[in-house]
Amino acid sequence: MTQALPKLLTFNEFIEWYPNDGKRYELHKGVIIEMPPPTGSHEKVVGFIARKLTVEFDRLNLPYTIPKTALIQTPSAESAYSPDVLLLNLDNLDNEPLFQKQSTVSLAASVPIVIEVVSSNWRDDYYNKFRDYEEMGIPEYWIADYAALGARKFIGNPKQPTIFVCELVDDEYQMTAFQGNTAISSPTFPQLNLTAQQIFNAAN
C-alpha cells in the first residue's frame, strides 16, 4: 500500500495561509514548521545583539534597520525563514518585489547580516540555514549558540557556548568561532566592540 506524500506548499501558498495567531512559522522545503516558543534567555540574547548592532550602524549612519518580523525567501523558493535578527539595507528594498506587501526579502544585497540564536532545533541553524544563506549569497551569518546546544564537532567536547561568524568568501562561508572574552570580528562592522561573553551574559 503506497502512502500519499504530503502536499508541498509554494511560498505564495505559505504566505496566503499564514495565520495571525501570534506564532512564528517558517517554510522548510515546502513544509510548514511552527517555531518553538522562545525562552526568556533566548529573547534576551536576541535583544542584546540587536541593540549592539543598532548602536553601531546608527553611529556609522548606515541605511540599515532591524525589522520586528520579516522573512527571507531562499533562492529555491521552497523555504522561507524568519531569522532572530535580520539586518536590512534600506537602500535595496525598492528592488525587493515582495517586501512592501509581504515583508519578505530574497536578494543578498538587502541583507548585510543575518543572525540565528540557537534553540532546540539547532540542526536548522548549523545545516539548513547555513546552506541556504550561503547559496543566497548573504555576506555574513552569525550562529549564536549561547546555550551550547550544537554538535560537539562544532562547539567542542565538552561543549562550550560559541558564536560563529560565517563570512562569505568565494561563494562559501568561512566559519570563525568566538568563545569567552574573545572580541567578535565582524566583516560588516570591523569596529564592533563586542565579546562572545557579553552575549552569553545577556542570557542570565
C-alpha positions in Angstrom: 0.0 0.0 0.0 1.5 3.3 -1.0 1.0 6.3 1.2 0.3 9.7 -0.5 3.0 12.2 0.0 2.0 15.4 1.8 1.4 18.3 -0.5 4.3 20.7 -0.5 3.5 24.4 -0.4 4.8 27.1 -2.6 6.0 30.3 -1.0 2.8 32.1 -2.2 0.6 29.4 -0.7 2.5 29.7 2.6 2.0 33.5 2.7 -1.7 33.2 1.9 -2.1 30.5 4.7 0.0 32.4 7.3 -2.4 32.9 10.3 -2.4 35.9 12.6 -2.2 33.9 15.7 0.9 35.3 17.4 3.0 32.3 16.5 6.0 32.1 14.2 6.1 29.8 11.2 8.7 29.0 8.6 8.6 27.1 5.3 11.2 24.4 5.1 11.4 22.8 1.6 7.7 23.3 1.1 6.7 22.1 4.6 5.2 24.4 7.3 7.2 24.4 10.5 5.9 26.0 13.7 8.8 27.6 15.5 9.1 26.7 19.2 8.2 29.5 21.6 11.4 31.3 22.6 12.7 31.1 26.1 13.3 34.3 28.1 17.1 33.7 27.8 16.8 33.4 24.0 14.8 36.6 23.8 17.3 38.5 26.0 20.2 37.3 23.7 18.3 38.4 20.6 17.5 41.8 22.1 21.1 42.3 23.2 22.6 41.5 19.8 20.0 43.7 18.0 20.8 46.6 20.3 24.5 46.3 19.9 24.2 46.2 16.1 21.7 49.1 16.1 24.1 51.3 18.1 26.9 50.5 15.6 25.0 51.1 12.3 23.5 54.3 13.9 27.0 55.5 14.8 28.2 54.9 11.2 25.0 56.5 9.8 24.3 53.5 7.6 20.9 52.9 5.9 20.1 49.8 7.9 17.2 48.7 10.0 16.2 45.6 12.0 12.5 44.7 11.4 10.4 43.2 14.1 9.2 40.4 11.7 10.3 39.7 8.2 11.0 36.6 6.1 13.9 35.6 3.9 12.8 33.6 0.9 15.6 31.3 -0.3 16.7 31.0 -3.9 14.9 27.7 -4.5 11.7 29.4 -3.2 10.9 26.2 -1.3 11.9 27.7 2.0 11.1 30.9 3.9 12.9 31.7 7.2 12.1 34.2 10.0 15.6 35.0 11.4 16.1 36.0 15.0 18.0 39.1 13.9 17.7 40.4 10.3 19.7 43.4 9.3 18.2 45.1 6.2 19.7 47.5 3.8 17.0 50.1 3.2 18.7 51.3 0.0 18.0 47.9 -1.7 14.4 47.3 -0.6 13.0 49.0 -3.7 14.4 46.1 -5.6 12.6 43.6 -3.5 9.3 42.5 -5.2 7.8 41.0 -2.1 8.8 43.5 0.6 6.1 46.1 0.5 3.2 43.6 0.7 4.7 40.6 2.4 7.7 41.9 4.4 9.9 39.4 2.5 13.4 39.7 1.1 15.0 37.4 -1.4 18.2 39.4 -2.5 21.5 39.1 -0.8 22.1 42.8 -1.3 19.2 43.5 1.1 20.8 41.5 3.9 24.2 42.6 5.3 23.9 40.3 8.3 21.5 37.5 9.3 21.7 36.0 12.8 20.2 32.9 14.3 20.2 32.4 18.0 20.4 28.6 18.5 17.5 26.8 20.3 16.3 23.2 20.4 16.1 22.9 16.7 19.9 23.6 16.4 20.4 21.5 13.2 18.3 24.0 11.2 20.8 26.8 12.1 24.0 24.7 11.6 22.9 22.9 8.5 19.8 24.0 6.6 20.0 27.8 7.1 23.8 27.7 6.8 23.4 26.1 3.4 20.6 28.3 2.2 22.0 31.6 3.4 25.3 30.6 1.8 23.6 29.8 -1.5 21.7 33.0 -1.4 25.0 34.9 -1.0 24.3 36.7 2.3 27.7 38.1 3.1 27.6 37.5 6.9 25.8 34.9 9.0 26.1 34.5 12.8 25.2 31.4 14.7 24.8 32.4 18.3 24.9 29.2 20.3 24.8 30.8 23.8 23.4 27.6 25.5 25.9 25.2 23.8 23.3 23.1 22.1 25.1 22.4 18.8 27.1 19.3 18.0 30.5 18.7 19.6 32.2 18.8 16.2 31.2 22.5 16.1 31.5 23.7 19.7 33.9 21.2 21.3 33.9 18.4 23.8 32.9 19.4 26.5 30.5 21.7 24.7 31.2 25.4 25.1 28.9 28.4 24.3 30.1 29.7 21.0 29.4 32.5 18.5 30.2 31.6 14.9 30.7 34.4 12.3 30.4 32.9 8.8 31.9 35.2 6.2 31.1 34.6 2.5 34.4 34.1 0.7 34.3 32.9 -3.0 30.7 31.9 -2.6 31.4 29.7 0.5 31.1 30.5 4.2 34.3 30.6 6.3 33.3 29.9 9.9 35.2 31.6 12.7 34.4 30.6 16.3 34.4 33.0 19.2 34.3 31.9 22.9 34.8 33.6 26.3 36.2 37.1 26.2 37.3 36.9 22.6 36.3 40.0 20.7 33.9 39.2 17.8 35.3 40.1 14.4 32.5 41.2 12.1 33.4 41.9 8.4 30.4 44.3 8.2 31.3 46.1 11.4 35.1 45.9 11.8 34.9 48.4 14.8 32.2 46.5 16.6 33.1 46.4 20.3 31.6 43.1 21.5 32.8 39.9 23.0 31.3 36.5 22.9 31.0 36.5 26.7 28.9 39.7 26.7 26.4 37.9 24.5 26.4 34.9 26.8 25.9 37.1 29.9 22.9 38.7 28.3 21.1 35.3 28.7 21.3 35.5 32.5 
